[in-house]
Amino acid sequence: MIINETTQKLELEYPCNWLYKIVAYERAGVEIAAMEVIGERSYSLTLSNKSSGGKYISMNLELLVHNEDERTYFYETLKAHPHIKMVL
């Protein structure tokens, strides 16, 4: 059964603020990754949640992105960083 037969692409107006949810083992690792990937640009990094066993944390990283390529670049680069487990 097909629920939605149309394929629609997300259409955003740039520049816009974008929120990445980052899952990692520790806060310091996320802070290092953000500094290395985002660099000198302004961004906000806030704690979102901790797993019940304390093994993982999730953090929200919000920043202004200027176009689709930039938004995708930050996603892919954060996802590939050794301190990051997952990016949503």
C-alpha distances in whole Angstrom, upper triangle without the diagonal:
4,6,9,10,14,16,18,21,23,26,30,33,36,38,36,36,33,33,32,31,33,33,37,39,42,43,45,43,41,44,45,42,42,45,45,42,42,46,48,46,45,42,42,41,40,39,36,36,37,35,37,38,40,39,37,37,35,36,35,37,37,39,39,37,38,35,32,34,36,33,31,35,35,32,32,36,36,33,35,38,40,40,36,34,31,30,27
4,6,6,10,12,15,18,20,23,26,30,32,34,33,33,30,30,30,29,32,32,35,38,41,41,44,41,39,42,43,40,39,43,42,39,40,43,45,43,42,40,39,39,38,38,34,35,36,35,36,38,39,38,36,36,33,35,33,35,34,36,36,34,35,32,29,31,33,30,28,32,33,29,30,34,33,31,33,36,38,39,35,32,29,28,25
4,7,9,11,13,17,18,21,24,27,30,32,30,31,28,28,28,28,30,31,34,37,39,39,42,40,37,40,42,39,38,42,41,38,38,42,44,41,40,38,37,37,36,36,32,32,34,33,35,37,38,37,34,34,31,33,31,33,32,34,34,32,33,30,27,30,32,29,27,31,32,28,29,33,33,30,33,36,38,38,34,32,28,27,24
4,6,8,10,13,15,18,21,24,27,29,28,28,26,26,26,27,29,30,34,37,39,39,42,39,37,39,41,37,36,40,40,36,36,40,42,39,38,36,35,35,35,35,32,32,35,34,36,38,38,37,35,34,31,32,30,31,31,32,31,29,30,27,24,27,29,26,25,29,29,27,28,31,31,29,32,35,37,37,33,31,28,26,23
4,7,10,13,16,18,22,25,28,30,29,30,28,28,28,29,31,32,36,39,41,41,44,41,38,41,42,39,38,41,41,37,37,41,43,40,40,37,37,37,38,38,35,35,37,37,39,41,41,40,37,37,34,34,33,33,32,33,33,30,31,28,25,27,29,27,26,29,30,28,28,32,32,30,33,36,38,39,35,33,29,28,25
4,6,10,13,15,18,21,24,27,26,27,25,26,26,27,30,31,35,38,40,40,42,40,37,39,40,37,36,39,39,35,35,38,40,37,37,35,35,35,36,36,33,35,37,36,39,41,41,40,37,36,33,33,31,31,30,31,30,27,27,24,21,24,26,24,23,27,28,25,26,30,30,29,31,34,37,37,34,32,29,26,24
4,7,10,12,16,19,22,24,23,24,22,23,23,25,27,29,32,36,37,37,39,37,34,36,37,34,33,36,35,31,31,35,37,34,34,32,32,33,33,34,31,33,35,34,37,39,39,37,34,33,30,30,28,28,27,28,27,24,24,21,18,20,23,21,19,23,24,22,23,26,27,25,28,31,33,34,31,29,26,23,21
4,7,9,12,16,18,21,20,21,19,21,21,23,26,28,31,35,36,36,38,35,32,34,35,32,31,34,33,30,29,33,34,31,31,29,30,30,31,32,30,31,34,34,36,38,38,37,33,32,29,29,26,26,25,25,24,21,21,18,15,18,21,18,18,21,23,20,22,25,26,24,27,30,33,33,30,29,25,22,19
4,6,9,13,15,17,17,18,16,18,19,21,23,26,29,32,34,33,35,33,29,31,32,29,27,30,30,26,26,29,31,28,28,26,27,28,29,30,28,29,32,32,35,37,36,35,32,30,27,26,24,23,22,22,20,18,18,15,12,14,17,15,14,18,19,17,19,22,22,22,24,27,30,30,27,26,23,20,17
4,6,10,12,15,13,15,13,15,16,18,21,23,27,30,31,30,32,30,27,29,30,27,25,28,28,24,23,27,28,25,25,23,23,24,25,27,25,27,30,30,33,35,34,33,30,28,24,23,21,20,18,18,17,15,15,13,10,14,15,12,13,16,17,16,18,21,21,20,23,25,29,29,25,25,21,18,15
4,7,10,12,12,14,13,16,17,20,23,26,29,33,33,32,34,32,28,30,31,28,26,28,28,25,23,27,27,24,24,23,24,25,26,28,26,29,32,33,36,38,37,36,32,30,26,25,22,21,19,18,16,14,13,11,10,13,15,13,14,17,18,17,19,22,22,22,25,27,31,31,27,28,24,20,18
4,6,9,8,10,10,13,15,18,21,25,28,31,32,30,31,30,26,27,29,26,23,26,26,22,21,24,24,21,20,19,20,22,24,26,24,27,30,32,35,37,36,35,31,29,25,23,20,18,16,15,13,11,10,9,8,12,13,11,13,16,16,16,18,21,21,22,24,26,29,29,26,27,23,20,17
4,6,7,10,11,15,17,21,23,27,30,33,33,31,32,31,28,28,29,27,24,26,26,23,21,23,23,20,19,19,20,23,24,27,26,29,32,34,37,39,38,37,33,31,27,25,21,19,16,15,12,10,9,8,10,13,13,12,15,17,17,18,21,22,23,24,26,28,31,31,28,29,26,22,20
3,5,9,10,14,16,20,22,26,28,32,32,29,30,29,26,26,27,24,21,23,23,20,18,20,20,16,16,16,18,21,23,26,25,29,32,34,37,39,37,36,32,30,26,24,20,18,15,12,9,7,5,6,8,11,10,10,13,15,15,16,19,20,20,22,25,25,29,29,26,28,25,21,20
4,7,9,13,16,19,21,25,27,31,30,28,29,28,24,24,25,23,20,21,22,19,16,18,18,14,14,14,16,19,21,24,24,28,31,33,36,38,36,35,31,29,25,22,19,16,13,10,7,6,4,6,9,12,10,10,14,15,14,16,19,19,20,22,24,25,28,28,26,27,25,21,20
4,6,10,13,16,19,23,25,29,28,25,27,26,22,22,24,22,18,20,21,18,16,18,18,14,13,13,14,17,19,21,21,24,28,30,33,35,33,32,29,26,22,19,16,14,10,8,5,6,7,8,10,13,11,10,13,15,14,15,18,19,19,21,23,24,27,26,24,25,22,19,17
4,7,10,13,16,20,22,25,25,22,23,23,19,19,21,19,16,18,19,17,14,17,16,13,11,10,10,13,15,18,17,21,24,27,30,32,30,29,25,22,19,16,12,10,7,5,4,6,9,11,12,14,12,10,13,15,13,14,17,18,17,19,22,22,25,24,21,23,20,16,15
4,7,10,13,16,19,23,22,20,22,21,17,17,19,17,14,17,18,15,13,16,17,13,12,10,10,12,14,16,15,19,22,24,27,29,27,26,22,20,16,14,10,8,6,6,6,7,10,11,11,13,11,8,11,12,10,10,14,15,14,15,18,19,22,21,18,19,16,13,11
4,7,9,13,16,19,19,17,19,18,14,15,18,15,13,16,17,15,13,17,18,15,13,10,9,10,11,13,12,15,18,20,23,25,23,23,19,16,12,10,6,6,4,7,9,10,13,14,14,15,13,10,12,14,11,10,14,15,12,14,17,17,20,18,16,17,14,10,9
4,6,10,13,16,16,15,17,15,12,13,15,13,11,14,15,13,12,16,18,15,14,11,10,10,11,12,11,14,16,18,21,23,21,20,16,14,10,8,6,5,6,9,11,11,15,15,14,15,13,10,11,12,9,7,11,12,9,10,14,14,17,15,12,13,10,7,6
4,7,10,14,14,13,15,14,11,13,15,13,12,16,17,15,15,18,20,18,17,13,12,10,10,10,8,10,13,14,18,19,17,16,13,10,7,6,5,6,9,12,15,15,19,19,18,18,16,13,14,15,12,10,13,14,10,11,14,14,16,14,11,11,8,6,5
4,7,10,11,10,12,11,8,11,13,10,10,14,15,13,14,17,19,18,17,14,12,10,10,10,9,10,12,13,17,18,15,14,10,8,5,5,6,7,11,13,16,17,20,20,19,19,17,14,14,15,12,10,12,12,8,8,12,11,12,10,7,8,6,5,6
4,7,9,9,12,10,8,12,13,12,12,16,17,15,17,20,22,21,21,17,16,12,12,10,9,9,9,10,14,14,12,10,7,6,4,7,9,11,14,17,20,20,24,24,22,22,21,18,17,18,15,13,14,14,10,10,12,11,12,9,6,5,5,6,8
4,6,7,9,7,7,10,11,10,12,15,15,15,17,19,22,22,21,18,17,13,13,11,11,11,10,10,14,13,11,9,6,6,6,8,11,12,16,19,22,22,26,26,25,24,22,20,19,19,16,14,15,14,11,10,12,10,10,7,5,5,7,9,12
4,7,9,7,8,12,12,12,14,17,17,18,20,21,24,24,24,21,19,15,15,12,13,12,10,10,13,11,9,6,5,6,9,11,14,16,19,22,25,26,29,30,28,28,26,24,23,22,19,18,18,17,14,14,15,12,11,8,8,7,10,13,15
4,6,6,7,9,10,11,13,15,16,17,18,20,22,22,22,19,17,13,13,11,12,11,10,11,14,13,9,8,7,6,9,10,13,14,18,21,24,25,29,30,29,28,26,24,24,23,20,19,20,18,15,15,16,13,12,8,9,10,13,14,17
4,5,5,6,9,10,11,12,14,15,16,17,19,19,18,15,14,10,10,8,11,11,10,13,16,15,12,11,9,7,8,8,11,12,15,18,22,23,27,28,27,27,24,22,23,22,18,18,19,18,14,15,17,14,13,10,10,12,14,14,16
4,5,5,6,9,10,11,12,14,15,16,18,19,18,16,15,11,12,11,14,15,14,16,19,18,15,14,12,11,12,11,14,14,17,19,22,24,27,28,28,27,24,23,23,22,19,19,20,17,14,16,17,13,12,9,11,13,15,16,19
4,5,5,6,9,10,11,12,14,15,18,18,18,16,15,12,13,13,15,15,14,16,19,18,15,13,11,10,11,11,13,13,17,18,22,22,26,27,26,25,22,21,21,19,16,16,17,14,11,13,13,10,9,5,7,10,12,13,17
4,5,5,6,9,10,10,11,13,16,16,15,13,12,9,10,10,12,13,13,15,19,19,15,14,11,9,9,8,10,9,13,15,18,19,22,23,23,22,19,18,18,17,13,13,15,13,9,11,12,9,10,6,7,10,11,11,14
4,5,5,6,9,10,10,11,13,14,13,11,10,8,10,11,14,15,16,18,22,21,18,17,14,12,12,10,11,10,13,14,17,19,22,24,24,23,20,19,20,18,14,15,17,14,11,14,15,12,12,9,10,13,14,14,17
4,5,5,6,9,10,10,13,14,15,13,13,11,14,14,17,18,18,21,24,23,20,18,16,15,14,13,14,12,15,16,19,20,23,24,24,23,20,19,20,17,14,15,16,13,11,13,13,10,10,8,10,14,15,15,18
4,5,5,6,8,9,13,13,14,12,13,11,14,15,17,18,18,20,24,23,20,18,16,14,13,12,13,11,14,14,17,17,20,21,21,19,16,16,16,14,11,12,12,9,7,10,10,7,8,7,7,11,12,12,15
4,5,5,5,7,10,10,11,9,10,8,12,13,15,18,19,21,24,25,21,20,17,15,13,11,11,8,10,11,14,14,18,19,19,18,15,14,15,13,10,11,13,10,8,11,12,9,12,10,10,13,13,12,15
4,6,6,5,8,9,10,10,11,10,14,16,18,21,21,24,27,27,24,23,20,18,17,14,14,11,13,12,15,16,19,20,21,19,16,16,17,15,12,14,15,12,11,14,14,11,13,12,13,17,17,16,18
4,6,6,9,11,13,12,14,14,17,19,21,23,23,25,29,28,25,23,21,19,18,16,16,13,15,14,17,16,19,20,20,18,15,16,16,13,11,13,13,10,9,13,12,9,11,11,12,16,16,16,19
4,6,9,10,12,11,13,13,16,18,20,22,23,25,28,28,25,24,21,19,17,15,15,12,13,12,14,13,16,17,17,15,12,12,12,9,7,10,10,7,7,10,10,9,12,12,12,15,15,13,16
4,7,6,8,8,11,11,15,18,19,22,23,26,29,30,27,25,22,20,18,15,14,10,11,9,11,11,13,15,16,14,11,11,13,10,7,11,12,9,9,13,14,12,15,14,14,17,17,14,16
4,6,8,9,12,13,17,20,22,24,26,28,32,32,29,27,24,22,20,18,17,13,13,12,13,13,15,17,19,17,13,15,16,13,11,14,15,12,12,16,16,14,17,16,16,20,20,18,20
4,7,9,12,14,18,21,23,26,28,30,34,34,31,30,27,24,23,19,18,14,14,12,13,14,15,18,20,18,15,16,18,16,14,17,18,16,15,19,20,18,20,19,20,23,23,21,23
4,6,10,12,16,19,21,25,27,29,33,34,30,30,26,24,21,18,16,12,11,8,9,10,12,15,17,16,13,14,16,14,12,15,17,15,15,19,20,18,21,20,20,23,22,19,21
4,7,10,14,17,19,22,25,28,31,32,29,29,25,22,20,16,14,11,9,7,8,11,13,16,18,18,14,15,18,16,13,16,19,17,16,19,21,19,22,20,20,23,22,19,20
4,7,10,14,15,19,21,24,28,29,26,25,22,19,16,13,10,7,6,5,8,10,13,16,17,18,14,13,16,15,12,14,17,16,14,17,19,17,20,18,17,20,19,16,17
4,7,10,12,16,18,21,25,26,23,23,20,16,14,10,8,6,5,7,10,13,16,19,20,20,17,15,18,18,14,15,18,17,15,18,20,18,21,18,17,19,18,16,16
4,7,9,13,15,18,21,22,19,19,16,13,10,7,6,5,7,9,13,15,19,21,21,21,18,16,18,18,14,15,18,16,13,16,18,16,18,15,14,16,15,14,14
4,6,10,12,16,18,20,17,18,15,11,9,6,5,7,9,12,15,18,22,23,23,24,21,19,21,21,17,17,20,19,16,18,20,18,20,16,15,17,16,14,15
4,6,8,12,15,16,13,14,12,8,6,4,6,9,12,15,19,21,25,26,26,26,24,21,22,23,19,18,21,20,16,18,20,18,19,16,14,15,15,14,15
4,7,10,13,15,13,14,11,8,5,5,6,10,12,16,19,21,25,26,25,26,24,21,22,23,19,18,21,21,17,17,21,19,20,17,15,15,14,13,13
4,7,9,12,10,11,9,6,5,7,9,13,16,19,23,24,28,29,28,28,26,23,24,25,21,20,22,22,18,18,21,20,20,17,15,14,14,14,14
4,6,8,6,8,6,4,6,9,12,15,18,22,26,27,31,31,30,31,28,26,26,26,23,21,23,23,19,19,21,20,19,16,14,14,14,15,15
4,5,5,6,5,6,8,12,15,18,21,25,28,29,33,33,31,32,30,27,27,27,25,22,24,24,20,19,22,21,20,17,15,13,14,15,16
4,5,8,9,10,12,15,18,21,25,28,32,33,36,37,35,35,34,31,30,31,28,26,27,28,24,23,25,24,23,20,19,17,17,19,19
4,6,8,10,13,16,20,23,26,30,33,34,38,38,36,36,35,32,31,32,29,27,28,28,24,23,24,23,21,19,18,16,17,20,21
4,6,7,11,14,17,20,24,27,30,32,35,36,34,34,32,30,29,30,26,25,26,25,22,21,23,21,19,16,16,14,16,18,19
4,7,11,14,17,20,23,26,30,31,34,34,33,32,31,28,28,27,25,23,23,23,19,18,20,18,16,13,13,11,14,16,18
4,7,10,14,16,20,23,26,27,30,31,29,29,27,24,24,24,21,19,20,20,16,15,17,16,14,12,10,9,10,13,14
4,7,10,13,16,20,23,24,28,28,27,27,25,23,23,23,19,18,19,19,15,15,17,16,15,12,10,10,11,12,13
4,7,10,13,16,20,21,25,25,24,24,22,19,20,20,17,15,17,17,13,13,16,15,15,12,10,10,9,9,10
4,6,10,13,17,18,22,23,22,23,20,17,18,19,15,14,17,16,12,13,16,15,16,13,11,12,11,10,10
4,6,10,13,15,19,20,19,20,18,15,16,17,13,13,16,16,12,14,17,16,18,15,13,14,12,10,10
4,7,10,12,16,17,17,18,15,12,14,14,11,11,14,13,10,13,16,14,17,14,12,14,13,10,10
4,7,9,13,15,15,16,13,11,14,14,11,12,15,15,13,15,18,17,20,18,16,18,16,12,12
4,6,10,12,13,14,11,10,13,13,10,12,15,15,13,16,18,18,21,19,18,20,18,14,14
4,7,9,12,13,10,9,13,13,11,13,16,16,15,18,20,20,24,22,21,23,21,17,17
4,6,8,9,6,6,10,10,9,11,14,14,14,17,19,19,23,22,20,22,20,16,16
4,7,8,7,8,11,11,11,14,16,16,17,19,21,22,26,25,23,26,23,19,19
4,6,5,6,9,10,11,13,15,16,17,19,20,22,25,26,23,25,22,19,18
4,5,5,6,8,10,11,12,14,15,16,18,20,24,24,22,23,20,17,16
4,6,5,6,9,10,10,12,14,15,16,18,22,23,21,22,20,17,17
4,5,5,6,9,10,10,12,14,15,16,20,21,19,21,18,15,16
4,6,5,6,9,10,11,12,15,16,20,20,17,19,16,12,12
4,6,5,6,8,10,10,12,14,18,19,16,17,14,11,12
4,5,5,6,8,10,11,12,16,17,15,17,15,12,14
4,6,5,6,8,10,11,14,15,13,15,13,10,12
4,6,5,6,9,10,14,14,11,12,10,7,8
4,6,5,6,9,12,13,11,12,10,9,11
4,5,5,6,10,11,10,12,11,10,13
4,5,5,9,9,7,9,8,7,10
4,6,8,9,6,7,6,6,9
4,6,9,7,9,9,9,13
4,6,5,8,9,10,14
4,6,8,10,12,16
4,7,9,11,15
4,6,8,11
4,7,10
4,7
4
